[in-house]
Amino acid sequence: MTVNMESLKTELHCHNIFSNGHVGILEPIHDCSVTIPQQLEQAYLAGLDVLFVTNHNTIDGYRQMLEYKKNYRKFDTLNVYPAEEVTTDNESHVLVYGVDHAIKSGLSLHEILDEVKKQDAVTIAPHPFSLMDALREDSIHCDLFEVFNSSNVDVYSNIKAKKFSEEKNLHVVAGSDSHVKSTVGRCTNLIYSENKLDDIIHAMKHNQTKINTTGYVQPQEVLEHIRYKIENSKNYIDCHVSEFYPRSVWAFSLLYKLYMLSPEGIFSKALYRISISMLKRISRKINFGGYNPYIFRERDLGTIAKMVF
């Protein structure tokens, strides 16, 4: 460590409106409602020194944020650096940091890692045992391992990640995976480095990091995110259900209508609680019961339903 080493409070996993339209053809176009002014303001209030914006399959939102913050001196102590959440050829996600240009989606994990090496960047395995988008055991190929993800409200995904990281002696970080304003800075890490991109990337590669704070996204924040996606994704929902669940179109249509009657009402909150309970049952079976971890990718609604009971 150098004499000028700092302890940098860092957000490693967050999104803004520039994620929209880049998540992938099997996902809704609208992913995140957080604007650049909102994200910077929340990062400032959270006392962050470093903010990596990890939009899906693009580094758009990074340069725009730099341009915006130049006009506001209160953001001078906050440094924003380029990053990206890349989708692999099997729908898993990889976080990459310090890239000069975006890495295209649809590559294999090892092709992505080769591109990361060419750019002298660094990788994190995000939500490694979540029910979707997870690298699972392949996470060991990344430089760092996201042992706690704020959005893993099924809980068992994080428990499995902690167990796996201890078994494999992995270098761990925490991620907010922020998709709403209030969750920016929910999970923070300390990076022992000067506040310069090259130094930070070097520190991340050499495990000069420490988890600082963790916390789960709250029900109201989840509902806020869901509402944004649903209200802006009617066409996507109709097409997706028709393609993958044609026999259940009537059921999804009924649920959509009931939800839209009162997005923040009793029905929506009850449906959320039921859904979380179901996800916990499924996650426990997948992560600790040996069940197929790829059932959500296979979109087999019948098998998913059976796992609830």
N, C-alpha and C positions, 0 to 999 in steps of 0.2 A: 504494500500500500504506500502511496505517495504522501508527502508532507501535507499537501493541499486536499487530501481526501475528505469528501463530504459524505454526510448521510442524507441521501436524497429520497424524500417521500414521493413514491411513484405509483401512478395508475397504469397498469399494464394491459388492461382489457376493457375497452369501451367503444361504443359505436355512436355515429351521428347520422343525419339525414343522407349523407353521401353513401351510406350502405344501400340505400333504396335502389332497386333495379339491378343489383349486383349479386344477390345472395345465391341465385341459381334458378334454373328453369322449373325445378320441382318445389320451389318456395314462393311465397307471396312476394310481389314486387316491393311492397311497403314493409320495411324491417324496423325502422327506428324514426321517432318523431323529434329527436333532440337536435336543435339548431346549434350552429357554431357559437353564437352569443350565449346561449343557455349553457352549453358545455364548458366554455371558458369561465363563466361566472360561478358555476358549481365547483369547478376545479379550484378556483381562487378561494372560495369559501371553505373548501376542504383542506386548504393549506398545502396543496400539492406543489412540489418542485419540478416534477416531470410528468408529462402526459403523453402517452403513446396512443394515438387514435388507430384502432384496429378494425377498420371497416372491411366488409366482406368483399374479397376479390378485387380490391382497388385501393390505391393510396390517395384517391380523391378525398378531399376534406382536410388533408394535412396542410397543403400549401395555401388553401383558402383560409385556414385558421391562422396561419402565419401572417397573411395579409391583414386580416381583421385585427389581430392583437397588436399590430404595430401602431394602431391609432389610440390605444388605451394603455397608458403608462402603468396602471395598477397591475397589469398582467406581465410586467417586465421580469418578475422573479419566477415566472412559470415558463419553462421551456417545453416546446412541443416538438416531437420527433416522429419520423415516418415509421409506419408499421402496417400490417395487413393480416387478415384472417383468410387463409387460402383454403378452398374446397378441393379435396383430392378426387381421384377418379372413382372412389367408392363412397363418396359423400361425407367422408370424415373431414375434420378441420385441423389446420396447422396455423399457429401464430408465428409470424416472421417479423423481425425487428431490424431497423437500420438499412432497409432496402432502398436502392436508388430508383428503381422502377418496379411496377407491380409484377408479381408472378402470376401467370394465368392459371385459372382453375382447370380442373380436369386431368391434371398430371398425376402420376403415381406419387406416393409419399417419397420414394427415393429420388424421383426426378425433381421434386420440389426441393429436397435437401441438397441435391447437386446444384440447383440454381441459387439456393441460399449461400452455399459455399463460394460460388463465383462472385457473389456480391459482398462477401465477408460479413454476412449478417448472422443472426442468431435465432433459434427457434424455441417455442414453448408448445407443449402438448396441452391444448385447452380442454376443459371438461372431459377428462380422459375416459371416464366410465359412465358418461351420461347415456340416456336412452336413445339419443340420436347424435349424429355428427362426431362420434367418439373414435379415437384411435385405438383405445383399449390397450392391449399388450404391446402394440407397435409404438406406444408412447416412449418406450425406452430409447428410440432412435433420435429423439429431440434433445436439445441441450438442457432444457428445463421442463419441469412437470408441474402443471397447475393442480395442486393437491386440494385446493378449496375453490369452488366456483359459486358465487353468490346466487346464481340462477338455478342451481341444482336443488330445487325445493323438495325433491323426492328424498333427499338426505342420504339415502343409501349409496348414491353415486359418489358422494364425497367420502363416505366411510370406506368404500372400496378403494378409492384413490389413495387415501391415507395408508391403508393396509398394504397396498401394492408398493407405494413409495418407500415404505419402511423395509419391505422384503427385498427390494431392488437397490436400496440405498441411493435414491434419486435426489437430485437437487430440486427443491420445491419452491413454488411461489403461489400467491393467491390472486384470483381475478374477479373483478366486479361483474364482468360481462354486461356492462351497463347498456340498457336500451331505453331508459327514461332518465330525465334530468336528475332526479333525486338520488339515483344510485351511483353517479359519478363519484369515485373515491370511497365507495362502500368497502372495498378491499384494497389495501395499500401494501406496498413493499418498500423496504429500505434498500437502496443500492449504494454501496460504498465506493464513491467515484467522484471525480470532478464532473460538473454539469456540462459536459460536452459529449456529443453523440458517440464518437470513437471510444472515449473512455468508458462510457456507460456500457456499450456493447462488449468491450473487453472485460468489464466487471461481471457482466451477466454470464459470459463464457467461462469465467473462472470462479463462479459460485460466490462472488462477493455481494450476496444479496441475503435479505432476511424478511420473512413475513412480518408485517407491522400490525395490520388490523384486518379482521374478517367480519362478515355479517351477511345474513341472508336477505334477499329481496323480500319485501313485505307484501302481504296479499293485495293491498290497494295498489301497489306499484305494478304487480303482475297484471292485475285487472286493467290498469291504465295502458299497459303495453298491448294486451290482448284486444282491448277496445280499438286502439289505433289500427292494428292489423286487420281486424274484422271489418271495421267501417270503411276501410280503403281497399278491400280485397274481395268484394262480392263476386266479380267475374272469375277470379282465380278459384274461389271456393266452389263455385258451380262447376267449373271445368274439372277441377281436381277430384271432386266427389263423383262426378259422372264417369271419369276415366278409371278411377281405382276402386270405388265403392258403388257401382251402379245399382245394386239391390237396396242400398240404404239412402238413396237420394231423398226419399220422403222424410226419413228421420232427421237427416241433416237440415233439410228445409224447415222442418218444424222447430228444431232447436234454434236455428238462425232467426226465425220470426219471433220466437219467445224472447230471445236475447235482445233483439232490436227494440222490443216494446219498452224495455227498461235496462239499458246496459249496466247501470250501477244499482239495480234493484235487488230484491230478495232472491229472485230466480237465478240471476247471474252469480250472486255470491254463493248460493247453495250449490250451483253447478260447479263452481270453482272448488269448493270444499270436497265435493264428491270426486272430482277429477284428481285432486291431489292425493286423496286416499287411495284411489285406483293406481295412480302412478307409483306410489310407495310400495304397494303390493307387487306390482310388476317389477320394479327395480330391485326389490329384495330377492325375488326369484331369479332374475337375470344375473345380478352381481354376486349372489351368495348361494343360489340354488342350482346353478348349472344350466339354466334355460337359455334358449337361443337369444343372443344379444342383438340380433339383426332383424327382429320381427317388425320393427317400425319401418325399416328400409324396405322390407318385403311387402308392407302395407296389407298384411293379412288380418283383416278386422276380426274375423272369427277366432283366430288363434290369440290375438290380443285380448279379446273379451274373455276367453277361457282362462287366461292367466290371472284375471282379477279374482277368480273364485278358487 
